[in-house]
Amino acid sequence: MTGTEESPGAERPRRLQPFVSFRYRNYRWLWAANVCAGAVAATQGFLITWLFIEALDRVYNRGATELIGALPVLLLGLLAGRLADRRDRRLLLMGSHVGVSLILLLAAALAAGGLLSFGLTLLLVSLGAAAAVFGRPVRLALIPAIVPKERILNANTLDTLGVGLGAMALIPVTLGLSRGLPIEGAFVILAAVSALGAVFLIPLRVPPRGPGQDEDGAAREASGAPATGRGIMDGFRFLWRTVELRLLFVLLLTAMLIGPWAALHFGAAEERLDITLRQWAVLYLFLSVGVIVSTIALAFVRRLTRAGTWYGALIVASALAAVGVWFSSSYGLIGILMGLYGLAFGVRGLLLVTLVQSHTPIAVMGRVMGVFIVLTAAAGLLGPLITRAGQALLQDDGWIVFAGIVLVGVVAFVLVRNPGLRRMPSHPEPAGPADEGTAVAPGPG
């Protein structure tokens, strides 16, 4: 432990500690880097949309762009997770930041030369996603390595708040400048912010990995098994053997693949309510406020003893709010329901990540997070296809009702049949001061 690192054993117990994770030196540096990466990723999405519509005079095809961006995640996500468990995590994260920055600078150069075409833009989207994917499992795996388990929920909450606030600041600045300056200026700004994230990682000191991982690697070499293959699949094997985590992933994928989320899309609201994009943006503001409010509230929560139950209940609450939005004709009621959806959605995602992190050994954390990002990317692509097929088969109203009933039924069935998941806490009880000390001890990546 460094002299600047907070000792968990020396903390005075307080009832409310919303910023307690900032006491840990390494977390502060990681948080700053994550804010840069998250803000750049969010702003890129808006900038690409603006580029297609304004600069290239093309219709923005959201499906094609999301597919191009998801392919590197599907192809490289598991490898990125394995590298997060085997290589220097700080260097991997810095390399991801630098890679994204270089691709953004390449986009700026192509735009300045008038060479940025539709095909090249999609290629750059794919290359940027490939560079970013090698940092995603590391970011998720590092938080439980540099803060004690009882602080993971707080650390994830502060991380999410930081990324959201960073995006809120960077998006208006970048898009505002891009309307008064050549678009390459916006790419240069994003490249600079991504590079700044790499600078924040220089003083980061990553704790050593657990001995179990080294033994696993040594055993594999002694058996003559290939270095890849089995190692990459260890994340799947761990999740399959851990019943509660396996069921959490079942609930996650069910919610992503079969849910009434089409009710929250502008296209559906435009047809039903004869609403403009600006009016829908105002209603969507209620959702954003709900997410922010629930995330801030979660920063004050130290531990949830039945976090598994909470996660399932929040999926149900989100589904009911979405169904309500679909069948409502009052703007005021829709705004309230979208706010309630935002409240549930903000907590739901944080709880899932925290539950996985706090119940997964550090030695296999990167591979588990690689599985997480690959499955969510795949479900993100398949979900809209299933929704369109369901709407074609059952009509819009029928699909919304069917999806809501199926989702609520699956959640209820899983929770009723699995008391271990219902009682699953946001983190296990701390084992003692010695274990807490190792959670934040510095060492090689």
BELWO-V730284 format. One record per helix or strand of 3 or more residues. SS is the DSSP state (@ for helix, = for strand). FROM is the first residue (numbers start at 0). TO is the last residue. If there is no record, write none. Layout:
SS_FROM_TO ; SS_FROM_TO
This chain:
@_7_9 ; @_19_22 ; @_24_54 ; @_61_85 ; @_88_111 ; @_117_145 ; @_148_179 ; @_182_199 ; @_210_222 ; @_229_240 ; @_242_256 ; @_260_263 ; @_265_272 ; @_276_297 ; @_306_326 ; @_330_357 ; @_361_416 ; @_418_421 ; @_432_439
